[in-house]
Amino acid sequence: MDDFIAARSQMALSLGFHIIFSCIGMVMPFFMAVSHYKWLKTGEEVYKNLTKAWSKGVAIFFATGAVSGTMLSFELGLLWPKFMDHAGPIFGMPFSLEGTAFFIEAIALGFFLYGWNKLNRWFHWFTGMVVGVSGLASGILVVAANAWMNSPAGFDFVNGQYLNIDPIQAMFNKAWFTQALHMCLAAFTATGFAVAGVHALMILRNRNAYFHLKAFKIAAVFACIAALLQPLSGDISAKDVAKRQPAKLAAMEALYKTEKPAPLLVGGIVNEKDKTVTGAIKIPGALSFLAHGNFNAEVRGLDQIPENDHPPVAITHYAFQIMVGIGTLLLLISLIYFFILFKKKSLTEKRWLLKLFVFAIPLGYLALEAGWVVTEVGRQPWIIYGIMRTQDAVTPMPGITYSFYIFSAIYVSLSIIVTFLLYRQIKMVPVLYHKTDQLI
C-alpha cells in the first residue's frame, strides 16, 4: 500500500465510522425529546423512563462522536496539507460554525442529563430540543463544507491563486442544500430503523415489551416518514449532479456512451477494461427523466469526458445500486407500516412486521455508507471538483501506512467499546425501568 492509497483509506475509514456516530448523535435527541414531551403531557412513567434510557445512549454517541470528529479534523491537516492550505480560508466558516454548534450541544446535553428534578420541567425539555437542533446544525454545516468540494464557489481561481474569497458564497454553494437535505433524511431513516429494530427485537423476545413498544412506535414513525421523503430528495440530488458533475452521474449508472434517451440500469456487472455492463435490467428513458425531467433527454456519457477525469466506475455504480436498492426496500417497509397503522391493527400481533424491522437494523447504515462512497469516489480524481486533484493534495510525508493501521485500531476499539456500552444499557432496562414489563 503506497502512501497515497493509505491516506485515502484512512480518510475513508475515519469518515465511515464517524458518519454513524454523528448521525445517531444528530437524530436520537429528537426521539428523546418526543418521549420527554409525551411524559410531560400524559404523566405516563414509561415515557420518562424511556427518555432517561435514550439520553444515556445520546451521551455515549456524543462522546464517541466528539473523539472521532476531533481525529478527523487533525487528519485533514496532516494527510491533506495542500488542500487545507488553499481551501481552509475559503470553507473555514462552516467548520468554525460547526464548532460553535458542537459547544452549544455539549452545554445543552449537560443541562439535560443533570437537570432532572432541578430545572423547570419545560425548560428541561427545551434543553433536550437544543441538543437535537444544534446536533442537526453541526451535521448540516459539515455537509456544506463537503458540498463545497463538489461545487466550489466563493473565490476566483486565477493562475493557480485563490482570489476574491467570499466565505458566505462558499458555504451556501450550489450543492449544499441538496446534499444537506439528502443527508439529514438519510440520518433519520438509518437511525430510526436501527433504533426501531432493536426495540422490535426486544418485543419479539417479550422483554419489557410495553417499554419497548412505546420506543418502537416513536422511532418507527421518524424512520418511515424520512424513508418516504428520501426518494424526493434523491430526485433533486440526481438532477443537481447531472448538471454539475456529469462524470459522477455517468459513473453511478455506468453510462459509458452518451445516449438519448438514456436507460436506467438496475444491477449489472461492470467491466471497466471493456467499458461494458452485463446482466443489468434496463428501464428505457428513466435515466433521462431522473437527470433532466424528460424521458427523451440526452444524458452525457463518459465518452464525452476526458479519460483522466473519469471516476472509478465499478465502485461508484455498485455503491449507487446498494443505496437505491436498500432505500427502495425501506420505502416498502414504511408503506406497510403506515398501512397497518391506518388499519389500526395491533403491532404486537404482526410479528412478521417486527421481524422486518429487526432485519432492517443495519440496512439504513449500509445505504448511508454506500451513499457517501458515491459522493466521494464519484468525485474522483478531484478533491476540489475541477480545481485540485486528490493526488496533488496529499502530504509528502512518508509512513502514512503506519498511521492508517494505528487509526484503524483506534476506530475498531471505539466500536467495540460503544457496542459494549449499548449492550449494557439494553440489558439494564429491566433493572432500571421495571414498571410495566409484559404485554397483555
N, C-alpha and C positions, 0 to 999 in steps of 0.2 A: 504494500500500500504506500503510494507516494504521499508527500505532504499535502498536495492539493486535494486529493481524494480524502485524506484523513481529516482535513479542515472541513470539507463539505459534509463528511459523515458525522463529525462531531456536532456541527450545527443541526443536522437533520435529527440526530438522536436527542439533542437538548430540546429542540422545538417539539419533537414528537412527545416527549414526556411532559414538558411544561404546558402544552396546549390542553392536556387532560386535566392537570391540576388547576389551571386557570379557569377552564370552562366550568368545572364543578364549583370553584370559588365564586364565579360570576352568577351562577344560576341558583344554587342551593339557598342563599339568603332569601330569595323570593318565595321558595317553598316554606321556609321558616316563618316569613312574615305573614303568609296566608294562614298558616296554622295558628300563629300567635293571635291574629285578628279573630279567628273563629273562637278561640278561647275567651277573648275579651268580650265578644258578643253573646256567646252561648253559656259560658261558665263551665263547659264540659272539661273535666280534668284531663281527659285523654289528649286534648289539643295542647294543653300546657306541657304535658309530658313529651309529646311529640316535638314541640318547639325546642325544648331543652335537649332532647336527643339529637335533633338536626343541628342545633347550634354547636354541639361538640364536633360534629362532622365538619361544619364550616370552619371551625377553629383549626382542625387538623389540616385541611386543604389550604387554608390561608397561610399557615406556617410553611408547608412544603412548597407552595407556590411562590412564597417570598424567597425561599432558598434557591429554587430553580430559576426564578426570574433574575435574581442577582447574578447568578452564574452566567446567564445569557448575556447580560449587559457587559460583563467582563470579556466574554468570548467575542463579542462584536469588535471590540477594540484590539484584542490580542490576535485573533485569526484574520481579521479583515481591516487592517490599519489604513490602507489606501482608500478603501471605501468610506470609512468613518472620517478620514481627513477631509474628503470632499463633501460627503453627504451630511456629516454631523451638523454644520452650521445651517443647513437647509431644512432638514426634517427633525432638528433637535427639539422644536416646540412641542410636538405631540408626546415625545418621550418625557420632557420636563413636566408637562401637564399630567401625564400618567403617574409620575412620581407623587404629584400633589394628591391625585385621586387615591393613590395607594395609602398615603398617610391618613387621609380622611377616613378611608375604610378601616384602617388599623385602630384609629381612635374610636370610631363608632362601634366596632366589634368589641373593644374593651368595655365601653359603656354597656353594651347589650349583655355580654357574658357575666358581668359583675353587678348588673343593675337590678337583678331580681329582688323584689321586696324593699328596694332602696329608692328607686326612681318612680315618678308618676307613671301609672300604667300605660297611658297612651304615648308619653314621651319615650318610654322604654321601647314600645313597638316602633316608634318613629326611628329610633337609632338602628333597629334591625333593617328598616327600609333603606336607611342611608348606607348600610353595609352593601346591600344589593345594588343600589343605584351607582355608588362610587366604584364598585367592582365592575359593573357593566361599562361604566365610563372608561375605566382603565383598559378594558378589552378593546373598546372602540378606538381609543387613541393609539394603541399599539397596532391595530389593523390599519389605521390611517397611515402610519409610518410604512407598513408593508405595502399598502396600496400605492404609495409614492414611488416605490421601487418598480412597480408595474406600470405606473403612469406618471413619470417625472414631470414636475411643474414647479413654478416659483423661482425660476432662475433662467438666465441666458447662458448657453454654452458656446463660448467664443474662443477659438484657438486653444482648446483644452482647459480653459478657465471657466469657473462658475461665477457669473457676474449678476448684478441686479437681483440679489436674493430677496424673496418675499416669503417669509415663513407661513403666513396665513394661506396664501395660494398653494403652497406646498402641502400643507396639512389637509386642505379641502380640495385635493386633486380630483380628477375625473373618475377615479376608481374607488375613492374612499367610501362613498355611500353604498354602492352595490356590494363591495366586499364586507363592509360592516354589517349590513342587513343580513347577508347570507351567513356570516359567521355567527351572529347573535342567534338567529333561528336554529342554526346547527348546534350551538351550545345548549339551547333549551331542549331540542329534540334528543340529543345524545344523553344529556344528564337526566332528563325526565324519564326516558325509557330505562336507563340504568337503575335509577332510584326506584321507579315503579316495579321493575323486575325483581329487585332484591326483596321488596315488601311482598310481592306476589308469591315469591318462593316461601316466605315465612307463613303466608296464609295457607298455602298448599300443605305445609307441614303442621298447620294448626297450632302454631306457637304465638301466643299473644295476638291472636288473629284480629281481634277488634282494633287494637292499636295499629296493626299493620294495614288493615283495611282503610282506615282513615288516611294513613300516609299514602297508600297506593292511589287513592282517588285524587288527592291533590297533585301528586307527581304526574299521574297519567293524563290529567286534563292539560297541564302545561305541555307535556310531551306531544300529545296528539294535536293540539292546536298548532304548535310550531311545525309539526310534520306536514300538516295540511297546507300551511302557508309557504313551506320551503320550495315547492315547485314553482310558485310565482316568482320567488326570489331568484331561483335558478334560471328562469327565463330572462329576467332582467340582466343577470350576470352574463349569460351566454351572448346576448345582443351587444353588451358592452365589450366583452372580449373580442367578438367578431370585428368590432370597429377599431379597437386599439391594438390588439395583439392577434392578428390573423394567423401567425405561425402557431400560437398556442392552441387556437381552435382547431386548426388543421391536425395538430398532433393529438388532441383529445379524441378526434374522430378518425385518426389515421387516414386523412384525406391527402393522398399523395398527388392527385391530379385535380386541377380546377374543374368543377362541374356545375352545370346549370340545367335542370335543378340538381341539388346535391342530396343524396340519401343519408339518412341517419343509420349508423351501424349499431347493432345490438350484438355484443360479444365479438368474436373473431380473433384469430391468431395473426399477429403482426410479424412480417418478415422484413426487417429493416434493410437487409442486404439487397433483396429483390424489390423492395418498396411495394409490397403487396399485402393484402389482408385476405385470409381464407376462413371459411366457416362462419362468417358473420351473417346475421339476418338484416336485410336492408329494408328500411321504410322509405319509400320514394318521396322526395321533396321535403322530408321532415327536417333535415339539417338546414335547408334553405329557410324554412319557416322559423326554426329556432334561432338562426343567426340574424335574419333580416325581416321576419314577419311576413314573408312572401314565399309561397310554395314553389315559385318559379325563379327565385333569385339565384344569382351566381354566387358561389362560395369559393374563395381563393384557396387553392391547394398549396402544398409545399413546393410544387413545380414552379411557382411564381416567387419563391423566396430563396435567396442565396443559400447554397448548401451549408456554409459555415455559420449560418444563423438558424439552422434547424434545431429545435429541442429534441431530446430523446423521445422518439415516438412511442415505442412499445410501453415504456413505464408510464408515460402520460396517459396513453389510451387505456391501459388496464386499470389504472387508478381511477380514471373517469368512469369506467364501466362499473367498478366496485361501488363508487359513490352513488351513482344513479340507481344501480340495482338495489342497494340497501335502502336508499331513500324511497324507492317505489314500494318496497316491502313494508317499511314503517308507515307509509301512507295508507296502505291497505289495512294494516292493523288498527290504525287510527279510525278509519271509516267503520270498521267492525265495532270498535269500542263505543263510538258515539251512537251507532245504530242500536246497540244493546242498552245504552243509557236512555235513548229515546223511547225504547220499548219498555223501560222501567223494569228490566229483568234483574234478578239478584246476581251480583258478580260472583258471589261465593258458590253459586250453583253452576257457573260457567267455568269449570276447572280448565277446560281446553283454552279459554281466553287467557287465564292466568299463566298457563304454560307458554302461550305465545309471548307474553311479556317477559317471562324468565328467559326464553330463547333470545329475546331482543336485547338483553342486558349489554352485551359487548358490541352489538351491531352499530349503534349510533356513533360510538367512538371509532370503529373501523372506518365508517363513512367519513367521519371528521378527519382522520389521518389521511385517508385517500384524497380528500378534497385539498388538503394542504400539499400533498405530493403534486397534484395537478397544478396548483398555484405556483409552487416553487420550481419544480422540474420543468413545467411548461414555459417558464420564463427564460430558461437557459438558452443560449450561453451567456445571458446578461445578468448582472447583479443589479444594475440600474438600466432598465429597458432602453435599448438603443443608444446608450451613453457609455457605460462602462461594462466590460466583460468580467465575468466572475474570476477567471484565471489571472486577470490583471489586478485584482483587489486583494488577493491572498497574501499573507505575511511571508516574507523571505526567510523567516527564522526556521531553522531545521528542528527536527524532533517532534513534529506535531502528532505523529503516530502515537507516541507515548502519552501525549495529552489526551488523545482520543480514548485510549484504554483506561486512563485514570477517570475521566469524566463518565465513561460507560459504567465503571464500577460504582461511582457515586450515585448515578441515577438508578441503577439496579437496587442499590441499598435503600435509597429513598422509597422506591416502590414496595420493597419488602416491608419496610417499617410502616408505611401507610396502610398496606393491606392488613398487617397485624393489628394496628390500632383500630381500623374499621371493623375487623372481625370481632375484636374485643368489645367494641361498642354495641354491636348487634347481639352478642352473647349476653351482655349486661342488661338488655331491655327487660327481661322478666324480673331481674333483681331490683332495678332502679324504678321501674314504672309498672309494677304489678298491681294494676287496678281492675281491669276487665280483660281477662286473657283468653276467653274462649268465645266462639261464635255460637249462637243458639239457632 
